[in-house]
Amino acid sequence: MFAKTTNFLKEVKVELKKVSWPDKNELLGSTTVVIISVIILALFIGICDFIFSKAMQIIIR
């Protein structure tokens, strides 16, 4: 069990050396895109929820 764990960790270390990590500008750009996308999606879902809620209130009355 210990040998398998050690071998796994060695392989992980080798694979992590192959990763191309983003630079600061790329990271900030990607983060900005994600945050803006989440805000737009939240607004869209909120507006749809409001419209469907009002429609259901009209149907129920």
mmJSON file of the N, C-alpha and C atoms, coordinates in Angstrom:
{"data_MODEL":{"atom_site":{
"group_PDB":["ATOM","ATOM","ATOM","ATOM","ATOM","ATOM","ATOM","ATOM","ATOM","ATOM","ATOM","ATOM","ATOM","ATOM","ATOM","ATOM","ATOM","ATOM","ATOM","ATOM","ATOM","ATOM","ATOM","ATOM","ATOM","ATOM","ATOM","ATOM","ATOM","ATOM","ATOM","ATOM","ATOM","ATOM","ATOM","ATOM","ATOM","ATOM","ATOM","ATOM","ATOM","ATOM","ATOM","ATOM","ATOM","ATOM","ATOM","ATOM","ATOM","ATOM","ATOM","ATOM","ATOM","ATOM","ATOM","ATOM","ATOM","ATOM","ATOM","ATOM","ATOM","ATOM","ATOM","ATOM","ATOM","ATOM","ATOM","ATOM","ATOM","ATOM","ATOM","ATOM","ATOM","ATOM","ATOM","ATOM","ATOM","ATOM","ATOM","ATOM","ATOM","ATOM","ATOM","ATOM","ATOM","ATOM","ATOM","ATOM","ATOM","ATOM","ATOM","ATOM","ATOM","ATOM","ATOM","ATOM","ATOM","ATOM","ATOM","ATOM","ATOM","ATOM","ATOM","ATOM","ATOM","ATOM","ATOM","ATOM","ATOM","ATOM","ATOM","ATOM","ATOM","ATOM","ATOM","ATOM","ATOM","ATOM","ATOM","ATOM","ATOM","ATOM","ATOM","ATOM","ATOM","ATOM","ATOM","ATOM","ATOM","ATOM","ATOM","ATOM","ATOM","ATOM","ATOM","ATOM","ATOM","ATOM","ATOM","ATOM","ATOM","ATOM","ATOM","ATOM","ATOM","ATOM","ATOM","ATOM","ATOM","ATOM","ATOM","ATOM","ATOM","ATOM","ATOM","ATOM","ATOM","ATOM","ATOM","ATOM","ATOM","ATOM","ATOM","ATOM","ATOM","ATOM","ATOM","ATOM","ATOM","ATOM","ATOM","ATOM","ATOM","ATOM","ATOM","ATOM","ATOM","ATOM","ATOM","ATOM","ATOM","ATOM","ATOM"],
"id":[1,2,3,4,5,6,7,8,9,10,11,12,13,14,15,16,17,18,19,20,21,22,23,24,25,26,27,28,29,30,31,32,33,34,35,36,37,38,39,40,41,42,43,44,45,46,47,48,49,50,51,52,53,54,55,56,57,58,59,60,61,62,63,64,65,66,67,68,69,70,71,72,73,74,75,76,77,78,79,80,81,82,83,84,85,86,87,88,89,90,91,92,93,94,95,96,97,98,99,100,101,102,103,104,105,106,107,108,109,110,111,112,113,114,115,116,117,118,119,120,121,122,123,124,125,126,127,128,129,130,131,132,133,134,135,136,137,138,139,140,141,142,143,144,145,146,147,148,149,150,151,152,153,154,155,156,157,158,159,160,161,162,163,164,165,166,167,168,169,170,171,172,173,174,175,176,177,178,179,180,181,182,183],
"type_symbol":["N","C","C","N","C","C","N","C","C","N","C","C","N","C","C","N","C","C","N","C","C","N","C","C","N","C","C","N","C","C","N","C","C","N","C","C","N","C","C","N","C","C","N","C","C","N","C","C","N","C","C","N","C","C","N","C","C","N","C","C","N","C","C","N","C","C","N","C","C","N","C","C","N","C","C","N","C","C","N","C","C","N","C","C","N","C","C","N","C","C","N","C","C","N","C","C","N","C","C","N","C","C","N","C","C","N","C","C","N","C","C","N","C","C","N","C","C","N","C","C","N","C","C","N","C","C","N","C","C","N","C","C","N","C","C","N","C","C","N","C","C","N","C","C","N","C","C","N","C","C","N","C","C","N","C","C","N","C","C","N","C","C","N","C","C","N","C","C","N","C","C","N","C","C","N","C","C","N","C","C","N","C","C"],
"label_atom_id":["N","CA","C","N","CA","C","N","CA","C","N","CA","C","N","CA","C","N","CA","C","N","CA","C","N","CA","C","N","CA","C","N","CA","C","N","CA","C","N","CA","C","N","CA","C","N","CA","C","N","CA","C","N","CA","C","N","CA","C","N","CA","C","N","CA","C","N","CA","C","N","CA","C","N","CA","C","N","CA","C","N","CA","C","N","CA","C","N","CA","C","N","CA","C","N","CA","C","N","CA","C","N","CA","C","N","CA","C","N","CA","C","N","CA","C","N","CA","C","N","CA","C","N","CA","C","N","CA","C","N","CA","C","N","CA","C","N","CA","C","N","CA","C","N","CA","C","N","CA","C","N","CA","C","N","CA","C","N","CA","C","N","CA","C","N","CA","C","N","CA","C","N","CA","C","N","CA","C","N","CA","C","N","CA","C","N","CA","C","N","CA","C","N","CA","C","N","CA","C","N","CA","C","N","CA","C","N","CA","C","N","CA","C"],
"label_alt_id":[null,null,null,null,null,null,null,null,null,null,null,null,null,null,null,null,null,null,null,null,null,null,null,null,null,null,null,null,null,null,null,null,null,null,null,null,null,null,null,null,null,null,null,null,null,null,null,null,null,null,null,null,null,null,null,null,null,null,null,null,null,null,null,null,null,null,null,null,null,null,null,null,null,null,null,null,null,null,null,null,null,null,null,null,null,null,null,null,null,null,null,null,null,null,null,null,null,null,null,null,null,null,null,null,null,null,null,null,null,null,null,null,null,null,null,null,null,null,null,null,null,null,null,null,null,null,null,null,null,null,null,null,null,null,null,null,null,null,null,null,null,null,null,null,null,null,null,null,null,null,null,null,null,null,null,null,null,null,null,null,null,null,null,null,null,null,null,null,null,null,null,null,null,null,null,null,null,null,null,null,null,null,null],
"label_comp_id":["MET","MET","MET","PHE","PHE","PHE","ALA","ALA","ALA","LYS","LYS","LYS","THR","THR","THR","THR","THR","THR","ASN","ASN","ASN","PHE","PHE","PHE","LEU","LEU","LEU","LYS","LYS","LYS","GLU","GLU","GLU","VAL","VAL","VAL","LYS","LYS","LYS","VAL","VAL","VAL","GLU","GLU","GLU","LEU","LEU","LEU","LYS","LYS","LYS","LYS","LYS","LYS","VAL","VAL","VAL","SER","SER","SER","TRP","TRP","TRP","PRO","PRO","PRO","ASP","ASP","ASP","LYS","LYS","LYS","ASN","ASN","ASN","GLU","GLU","GLU","LEU","LEU","LEU","LEU","LEU","LEU","GLY","GLY","GLY","SER","SER","SER","THR","THR","THR","THR","THR","THR","VAL","VAL","VAL","VAL","VAL","VAL","ILE","ILE","ILE","ILE","ILE","ILE","SER","SER","SER","VAL","VAL","VAL","ILE","ILE","ILE","ILE","ILE","ILE","LEU","LEU","LEU","ALA","ALA","ALA","LEU","LEU","LEU","PHE","PHE","PHE","ILE","ILE","ILE","GLY","GLY","GLY","ILE","ILE","ILE","CYS","CYS","CYS","ASP","ASP","ASP","PHE","PHE","PHE","ILE","ILE","ILE","PHE","PHE","PHE","SER","SER","SER","LYS","LYS","LYS","ALA","ALA","ALA","MET","MET","MET","GLN","GLN","GLN","ILE","ILE","ILE","ILE","ILE","ILE","ILE","ILE","ILE","ARG","ARG","ARG"],
"label_asym_id":["A","A","A","A","A","A","A","A","A","A","A","A","A","A","A","A","A","A","A","A","A","A","A","A","A","A","A","A","A","A","A","A","A","A","A","A","A","A","A","A","A","A","A","A","A","A","A","A","A","A","A","A","A","A","A","A","A","A","A","A","A","A","A","A","A","A","A","A","A","A","A","A","A","A","A","A","A","A","A","A","A","A","A","A","A","A","A","A","A","A","A","A","A","A","A","A","A","A","A","A","A","A","A","A","A","A","A","A","A","A","A","A","A","A","A","A","A","A","A","A","A","A","A","A","A","A","A","A","A","A","A","A","A","A","A","A","A","A","A","A","A","A","A","A","A","A","A","A","A","A","A","A","A","A","A","A","A","A","A","A","A","A","A","A","A","A","A","A","A","A","A","A","A","A","A","A","A","A","A","A","A","A","A"],
"label_entity_id":["1","1","1","1","1","1","1","1","1","1","1","1","1","1","1","1","1","1","1","1","1","1","1","1","1","1","1","1","1","1","1","1","1","1","1","1","1","1","1","1","1","1","1","1","1","1","1","1","1","1","1","1","1","1","1","1","1","1","1","1","1","1","1","1","1","1","1","1","1","1","1","1","1","1","1","1","1","1","1","1","1","1","1","1","1","1","1","1","1","1","1","1","1","1","1","1","1","1","1","1","1","1","1","1","1","1","1","1","1","1","1","1","1","1","1","1","1","1","1","1","1","1","1","1","1","1","1","1","1","1","1","1","1","1","1","1","1","1","1","1","1","1","1","1","1","1","1","1","1","1","1","1","1","1","1","1","1","1","1","1","1","1","1","1","1","1","1","1","1","1","1","1","1","1","1","1","1","1","1","1","1","1","1"],
"label_seq_id":[1,1,1,2,2,2,3,3,3,4,4,4,5,5,5,6,6,6,7,7,7,8,8,8,9,9,9,10,10,10,11,11,11,12,12,12,13,13,13,14,14,14,15,15,15,16,16,16,17,17,17,18,18,18,19,19,19,20,20,20,21,21,21,22,22,22,23,23,23,24,24,24,25,25,25,26,26,26,27,27,27,28,28,28,29,29,29,30,30,30,31,31,31,32,32,32,33,33,33,34,34,34,35,35,35,36,36,36,37,37,37,38,38,38,39,39,39,40,40,40,41,41,41,42,42,42,43,43,43,44,44,44,45,45,45,46,46,46,47,47,47,48,48,48,49,49,49,50,50,50,51,51,51,52,52,52,53,53,53,54,54,54,55,55,55,56,56,56,57,57,57,58,58,58,59,59,59,60,60,60,61,61,61],
"pdbx_PDB_ins_code":[null,null,null,null,null,null,null,null,null,null,null,null,null,null,null,null,null,null,null,null,null,null,null,null,null,null,null,null,null,null,null,null,null,null,null,null,null,null,null,null,null,null,null,null,null,null,null,null,null,null,null,null,null,null,null,null,null,null,null,null,null,null,null,null,null,null,null,null,null,null,null,null,null,null,null,null,null,null,null,null,null,null,null,null,null,null,null,null,null,null,null,null,null,null,null,null,null,null,null,null,null,null,null,null,null,null,null,null,null,null,null,null,null,null,null,null,null,null,null,null,null,null,null,null,null,null,null,null,null,null,null,null,null,null,null,null,null,null,null,null,null,null,null,null,null,null,null,null,null,null,null,null,null,null,null,null,null,null,null,null,null,null,null,null,null,null,null,null,null,null,null,null,null,null,null,null,null,null,null,null,null,null,null],
"Cartn_x":[0.829,0.0,0.874,1.906,2.798,3.543,3.949,4.694,3.809,2.531,1.601,1.378,1.242,1.029,2.245,3.425,4.659,4.799,4.511,4.582,3.573,2.374,1.343,1.795,2.348,2.798,3.948,4.832,5.921,5.362,4.361,3.742,3.007,2.377,1.696,2.695,3.829,4.875,5.365,5.534,5.974,4.925,3.662,2.586,2.426,2.594,2.462,3.556,4.695,5.763,5.393,4.476,4.048,2.957,2.355,1.244,1.753,1.026,1.38,0.48,1.055,0.3,0.088,-1.109,-1.37,-0.579,-0.253,0.403,-0.657,-0.213,-1.123,-2.206,-1.825,-2.792,-3.839,-3.407,-4.341,-5.3,-4.783,-5.606,-6.648,-6.227,-7.172,-8.231,-7.839,-8.797,-9.822,-9.363,-10.282,-11.222,-10.694,-11.509,-12.585,-12.221,-13.179,-14.299,-13.947,-14.956,-15.908,-15.385,-16.227,-17.162,-16.653,-17.487,-18.589,-18.263,-19.277,-20.317,-19.883,-20.814,-21.772,-21.263,-22.099,-23.113,-22.693,-23.615,-24.72,-24.359,-25.366,-26.339,-25.828,-26.694,-27.615,-27.097,-27.913,-29.026,-28.702,-29.731,-30.799,-30.377,-31.322,-32.252,-31.689,-32.511,-33.435,-32.945,-33.783,-34.947,-34.696,-35.768,-36.785,-36.311,-37.23,-38.063,-37.447,-38.156,-39.233,-38.902,-39.869,-41.058,-40.767,-41.831,-42.725,-42.122,-42.925,-43.722,-43.139,-43.846,-45.082,-44.935,-46.069,-47.111,-46.67,-47.598,-48.384,-47.733,-48.429,-49.417,-49.07,-49.996,-51.251,-51.079,-52.226,-53.082,-52.456,-53.2,-53.957,-53.342,-53.954,-55.151,-55.102,-56.232,-57.366],
"Cartn_y":[-1.19,0.0,1.254,1.276,2.439,2.645,1.554,1.64,2.22,1.816,2.333,3.83,4.246,5.666,6.483,5.99,6.684,6.793,5.699,5.701,6.694,6.716,7.641,9.088,9.42,10.788,11.187,10.255,10.536,10.832,10.046,10.267,11.604,11.973,13.262,14.395,14.281,15.306,15.451,14.334,14.366,15.041,14.712,15.294,16.788,17.21,18.632,19.472,18.872,19.597,19.86,19.067,19.222,20.279,20.693,21.647,23.023,23.681,25.069,25.984,26.579,27.424,28.797,29.397,30.711,31.806,32.845,33.987,34.885,35.925,36.765,37.402,37.934,38.596,37.623,36.432,35.418,34.983,34.836,34.446,35.509,36.777,37.861,37.96,37.789,37.826,36.724,35.514,34.378,34.561,35.06,35.284,36.33,37.385,38.427,37.873,37.061,36.456,35.581,34.799,33.917,34.729,35.758,36.569,37.276,37.847,38.527,37.527,36.349,35.314,34.898,34.737,34.336,35.425,36.682,37.788,37.838,37.704,37.732,36.572,35.384,34.217,34.38,34.932,35.149,36.154,37.216,38.197,37.567,36.78,36.116,35.186,34.365,33.44,34.214,35.3,36.116,36.743,37.257,37.863,36.805,35.64,34.552,34.113,34.003,33.606,34.628,35.9,36.956,36.888,36.727,36.668,35.452,34.286,33.076,33.17,33.798,33.975,34.846,35.962,36.845,36.135,35.368,34.627,33.617,32.928,31.943,32.624,33.8,34.536,34.93,35.334,35.715,34.478,33.351,32.122,31.616,31.677,31.142,31.984,33.282,34.15,33.897],
"Cartn_z":[0.0,0.0,0.0,0.83,0.91,-0.398,-1.037,-2.3,-3.409,-3.427,-4.438,-4.247,-2.998,-2.706,-3.108,-2.797,-3.158,-4.672,-5.368,-6.83,-7.418,-6.871,-7.348,-7.187,-6.026,-5.781,-6.703,-7.004,-7.952,-9.34,-9.754,-11.059,-11.105,-10.011,-9.941,-10.102,-9.451,-9.541,-10.983,-11.677,-13.071,-13.945,-13.736,-14.545,-14.28,-13.032,-12.716,-13.356,-13.636,-14.33,-15.786,-16.347,-17.737,-17.898,-16.807,-16.86,-17.245,-18.141,-18.48,-17.645,-16.635,-15.727,-16.359,-16.165,-16.766,-16.068,-16.847,-16.222,-15.576,-14.912,-14.134,-15.008,-16.18,-17.051,-17.578,-17.956,-18.448,-17.342,-16.144,-15.009,-14.685,-14.666,-14.399,-15.487,-16.744,-17.847,-17.744,-17.461,-17.33,-16.143,-15.046,-13.858,-14.129,-14.852,-15.198,-16.065,-17.05,-17.922,-17.117,-16.2,-15.393,-14.506,-13.853,-12.96,-13.738,-14.894,-15.708,-16.208,-16.626,-17.093,-15.985,-14.779,-13.644,-13.328,-13.371,-13.097,-14.149,-15.424,-16.496,-16.351,-16.074,-15.903,-14.695,-13.599,-12.4,-12.687,-13.417,-13.783,-14.677,-15.641,-16.539,-15.762,-14.886,-14.098,-13.165,-12.571,-11.692,-12.426,-13.623,-14.418,-14.835,-15.296,-15.664,-14.465,-13.31,-12.106,-11.755,-11.856,-11.563,-12.531,-13.821,-14.826,-14.602,-14.384,-14.159,-12.864,-11.845,-10.58,-10.776,-11.473,-11.743,-12.602,-13.604,-14.454,-13.632,-12.725,-11.884,-10.955,-10.446,-9.577,-10.357,-11.614,-12.438,-12.739,-13.037,-13.351,-12.135,-10.955,-9.735,-9.316,-9.509,-9.096,-9.974],
"occupancy":[1.0,1.0,1.0,1.0,1.0,1.0,1.0,1.0,1.0,1.0,1.0,1.0,1.0,1.0,1.0,1.0,1.0,1.0,1.0,1.0,1.0,1.0,1.0,1.0,1.0,1.0,1.0,1.0,1.0,1.0,1.0,1.0,1.0,1.0,1.0,1.0,1.0,1.0,1.0,1.0,1.0,1.0,1.0,1.0,1.0,1.0,1.0,1.0,1.0,1.0,1.0,1.0,1.0,1.0,1.0,1.0,1.0,1.0,1.0,1.0,1.0,1.0,1.0,1.0,1.0,1.0,1.0,1.0,1.0,1.0,1.0,1.0,1.0,1.0,1.0,1.0,1.0,1.0,1.0,1.0,1.0,1.0,1.0,1.0,1.0,1.0,1.0,1.0,1.0,1.0,1.0,1.0,1.0,1.0,1.0,1.0,1.0,1.0,1.0,1.0,1.0,1.0,1.0,1.0,1.0,1.0,1.0,1.0,1.0,1.0,1.0,1.0,1.0,1.0,1.0,1.0,1.0,1.0,1.0,1.0,1.0,1.0,1.0,1.0,1.0,1.0,1.0,1.0,1.0,1.0,1.0,1.0,1.0,1.0,1.0,1.0,1.0,1.0,1.0,1.0,1.0,1.0,1.0,1.0,1.0,1.0,1.0,1.0,1.0,1.0,1.0,1.0,1.0,1.0,1.0,1.0,1.0,1.0,1.0,1.0,1.0,1.0,1.0,1.0,1.0,1.0,1.0,1.0,1.0,1.0,1.0,1.0,1.0,1.0,1.0,1.0,1.0,1.0,1.0,1.0,1.0,1.0,1.0],
"B_iso_or_equiv":[0.0,0.0,0.0,0.0,0.0,0.0,0.0,0.0,0.0,0.0,0.0,0.0,0.0,0.0,0.0,0.0,0.0,0.0,0.0,0.0,0.0,0.0,0.0,0.0,0.0,0.0,0.0,0.0,0.0,0.0,0.0,0.0,0.0,0.0,0.0,0.0,0.0,0.0,0.0,0.0,0.0,0.0,0.0,0.0,0.0,0.0,0.0,0.0,0.0,0.0,0.0,0.0,0.0,0.0,0.0,0.0,0.0,0.0,0.0,0.0,0.0,0.0,0.0,0.0,0.0,0.0,0.0,0.0,0.0,0.0,0.0,0.0,0.0,0.0,0.0,0.0,0.0,0.0,0.0,0.0,0.0,0.0,0.0,0.0,0.0,0.0,0.0,0.0,0.0,0.0,0.0,0.0,0.0,0.0,0.0,0.0,0.0,0.0,0.0,0.0,0.0,0.0,0.0,0.0,0.0,0.0,0.0,0.0,0.0,0.0,0.0,0.0,0.0,0.0,0.0,0.0,0.0,0.0,0.0,0.0,0.0,0.0,0.0,0.0,0.0,0.0,0.0,0.0,0.0,0.0,0.0,0.0,0.0,0.0,0.0,0.0,0.0,0.0,0.0,0.0,0.0,0.0,0.0,0.0,0.0,0.0,0.0,0.0,0.0,0.0,0.0,0.0,0.0,0.0,0.0,0.0,0.0,0.0,0.0,0.0,0.0,0.0,0.0,0.0,0.0,0.0,0.0,0.0,0.0,0.0,0.0,0.0,0.0,0.0,0.0,0.0,0.0,0.0,0.0,0.0,0.0,0.0,0.0],
"pdbx_formal_charge":[null,null,null,null,null,null,null,null,null,null,null,null,null,null,null,null,null,null,null,null,null,null,null,null,null,null,null,null,null,null,null,null,null,null,null,null,null,null,null,null,null,null,null,null,null,null,null,null,null,null,null,null,null,null,null,null,null,null,null,null,null,null,null,null,null,null,null,null,null,null,null,null,null,null,null,null,null,null,null,null,null,null,null,null,null,null,null,null,null,null,null,null,null,null,null,null,null,null,null,null,null,null,null,null,null,null,null,null,null,null,null,null,null,null,null,null,null,null,null,null,null,null,null,null,null,null,null,null,null,null,null,null,null,null,null,null,null,null,null,null,null,null,null,null,null,null,null,null,null,null,null,null,null,null,null,null,null,null,null,null,null,null,null,null,null,null,null,null,null,null,null,null,null,null,null,null,null,null,null,null,null,null,null],
"auth_seq_id":[1,1,1,2,2,2,3,3,3,4,4,4,5,5,5,6,6,6,7,7,7,8,8,8,9,9,9,10,10,10,11,11,11,12,12,12,13,13,13,14,14,14,15,15,15,16,16,16,17,17,17,18,18,18,19,19,19,20,20,20,21,21,21,22,22,22,23,23,23,24,24,24,25,25,25,26,26,26,27,27,27,28,28,28,29,29,29,30,30,30,31,31,31,32,32,32,33,33,33,34,34,34,35,35,35,36,36,36,37,37,37,38,38,38,39,39,39,40,40,40,41,41,41,42,42,42,43,43,43,44,44,44,45,45,45,46,46,46,47,47,47,48,48,48,49,49,49,50,50,50,51,51,51,52,52,52,53,53,53,54,54,54,55,55,55,56,56,56,57,57,57,58,58,58,59,59,59,60,60,60,61,61,61],
"auth_comp_id":["MET","MET","MET","PHE","PHE","PHE","ALA","ALA","ALA","LYS","LYS","LYS","THR","THR","THR","THR","THR","THR","ASN","ASN","ASN","PHE","PHE","PHE","LEU","LEU","LEU","LYS","LYS","LYS","GLU","GLU","GLU","VAL","VAL","VAL","LYS","LYS","LYS","VAL","VAL","VAL","GLU","GLU","GLU","LEU","LEU","LEU","LYS","LYS","LYS","LYS","LYS","LYS","VAL","VAL","VAL","SER","SER","SER","TRP","TRP","TRP","PRO","PRO","PRO","ASP","ASP","ASP","LYS","LYS","LYS","ASN","ASN","ASN","GLU","GLU","GLU","LEU","LEU","LEU","LEU","LEU","LEU","GLY","GLY","GLY","SER","SER","SER","THR","THR","THR","THR","THR","THR","VAL","VAL","VAL","VAL","VAL","VAL","ILE","ILE","ILE","ILE","ILE","ILE","SER","SER","SER","VAL","VAL","VAL","ILE","ILE","ILE","ILE","ILE","ILE","LEU","LEU","LEU","ALA","ALA","ALA","LEU","LEU","LEU","PHE","PHE","PHE","ILE","ILE","ILE","GLY","GLY","GLY","ILE","ILE","ILE","CYS","CYS","CYS","ASP","ASP","ASP","PHE","PHE","PHE","ILE","ILE","ILE","PHE","PHE","PHE","SER","SER","SER","LYS","LYS","LYS","ALA","ALA","ALA","MET","MET","MET","GLN","GLN","GLN","ILE","ILE","ILE","ILE","ILE","ILE","ILE","ILE","ILE","ARG","ARG","ARG"],
"auth_asym_id":["A","A","A","A","A","A","A","A","A","A","A","A","A","A","A","A","A","A","A","A","A","A","A","A","A","A","A","A","A","A","A","A","A","A","A","A","A","A","A","A","A","A","A","A","A","A","A","A","A","A","A","A","A","A","A","A","A","A","A","A","A","A","A","A","A","A","A","A","A","A","A","A","A","A","A","A","A","A","A","A","A","A","A","A","A","A","A","A","A","A","A","A","A","A","A","A","A","A","A","A","A","A","A","A","A","A","A","A","A","A","A","A","A","A","A","A","A","A","A","A","A","A","A","A","A","A","A","A","A","A","A","A","A","A","A","A","A","A","A","A","A","A","A","A","A","A","A","A","A","A","A","A","A","A","A","A","A","A","A","A","A","A","A","A","A","A","A","A","A","A","A","A","A","A","A","A","A","A","A","A","A","A","A"],
"auth_atom_id":["N","CA","C","N","CA","C","N","CA","C","N","CA","C","N","CA","C","N","CA","C","N","CA","C","N","CA","C","N","CA","C","N","CA","C","N","CA","C","N","CA","C","N","CA","C","N","CA","C","N","CA","C","N","CA","C","N","CA","C","N","CA","C","N","CA","C","N","CA","C","N","CA","C","N","CA","C","N","CA","C","N","CA","C","N","CA","C","N","CA","C","N","CA","C","N","CA","C","N","CA","C","N","CA","C","N","CA","C","N","CA","C","N","CA","C","N","CA","C","N","CA","C","N","CA","C","N","CA","C","N","CA","C","N","CA","C","N","CA","C","N","CA","C","N","CA","C","N","CA","C","N","CA","C","N","CA","C","N","CA","C","N","CA","C","N","CA","C","N","CA","C","N","CA","C","N","CA","C","N","CA","C","N","CA","C","N","CA","C","N","CA","C","N","CA","C","N","CA","C","N","CA","C","N","CA","C","N","CA","C","N","CA","C"],
"pdbx_PDB_model_num":[1,1,1,1,1,1,1,1,1,1,1,1,1,1,1,1,1,1,1,1,1,1,1,1,1,1,1,1,1,1,1,1,1,1,1,1,1,1,1,1,1,1,1,1,1,1,1,1,1,1,1,1,1,1,1,1,1,1,1,1,1,1,1,1,1,1,1,1,1,1,1,1,1,1,1,1,1,1,1,1,1,1,1,1,1,1,1,1,1,1,1,1,1,1,1,1,1,1,1,1,1,1,1,1,1,1,1,1,1,1,1,1,1,1,1,1,1,1,1,1,1,1,1,1,1,1,1,1,1,1,1,1,1,1,1,1,1,1,1,1,1,1,1,1,1,1,1,1,1,1,1,1,1,1,1,1,1,1,1,1,1,1,1,1,1,1,1,1,1,1,1,1,1,1,1,1,1,1,1,1,1,1,1]
}}}
